[in-house]
Amino acid sequence: MLPDLKTPLLWVLGLALVGALATAGIERTRAAGARNDAAAARLEFAEYRGTMAESARLAERAQRTQEQIWRARVDGVIQDGQQQIAAARDDADRAGAAERRMHAQLTTFRAAARAASAAPTIASGSPPAEAALDLLTDLLSGSGAALRELGRFADAAHAAGTICERYADETLTAN
């Protein structure tokens, strides 16, 4: 009689079935753990993205605020510069008016000197004195216009240089 092979075979099949079920259970547990880990990672990533989005919004707001501060400083420099240029023009206009008044006084004085030299009783005026007055009048009238123009240019150049320096200083301190 042949030994009964059914019993050990059943045992082996039973053990194999138990091993397969245990392995399937372990793998199922691992898969559930992996799904949980993936869900936790997705949640962490979503929180990270939210944090980064908030940081980006705050950085953009800070940048806008900084730009507004910089723009206000630059606008202030520009307005101050325009006021300096306007003041320089006003000064040049006042100087021009004073020069014109002086020229008018010189013309009046020259006319008085000519009238005095033309009088037969007064011998104080002479042709050389009249020539000197004419020369002085010509010098003042010719140089006055040139000096006014040169003064306007110098004042505008000085104001523009000052504005440029302040503008550069403000842009460097803003950054």
Buried (B, 14 or more C-beta within 10 A) or exposed (E): EEEEEEEEEEEEEEEEEEEEEEEEEEEEEEEEEEEEEEEEEEEEEEEEEEEEEEEEEEEEEEEEEEEEEBEEBBEEBEEBBEEBBEEBBEEBEEBBEEBEEEBEEBBEEBEEBBEBBEEEEEEEBEEEBBEEBEEEBEEBBEEBEEBBEEBBEEBBEEBEEBBEEBBEEBEEEBE
